[in-house]
């Protein structure tokens, strides 16, 4: 079963990290500001060549080089980075409605404006089933990032994710209605097929995966998130868990079961 989502909140000290997704403790930081000096009036931005220069400068001790690589690498990637303040004893300004949270699990920093995380882009919707294929999970997570801005775009990505998931499960991956019907014959609950019909994935009002439907809304996208996880749980996670339980049986027990089942097989 997928765990319940705990959305990031300005009023909590533990929630799903906007970076790594782990539910864990978050440390909150206030933000202060100092006007830049006249010698350097624009923000410090390292040039891309700094990492190459660090790598070729043998005069820098290895420990310091590693710290600098980490610091400049994160700055160049766009991540928020903490650095000890060795310049000012006094703070010019306190900054309100701009806050930072740091994840205990991954150590990355999220940026908040008022009560919303603005960096990284918040992933909404339930967490993806951990057994989703990587290609499907990436579409699922991208849909979560744009859900608040474009529910129609999120729904289009999720229909595409369903199409890819069907292909990963051995179906043709071309016509969702045919793929789902085939999966029902292989054990997928018929109720899932009805639920897919309800959000116009298949049937007379079919929407082609990856295309926008003007009728889609946030509720439609939310149900599609759930359906992707349900299909993965029924067709991937549950069989995997059964196989894991079976694999824990003593070898002689497994052989006895296989011998028993073989007796009823054609040609046995």
Order of alpha helices (4+ residues) and beta strands (2+ residues): beta-beta-alpha-alpha-beta-beta-beta-alpha-alpha-alpha-alpha-alpha-alpha-alpha
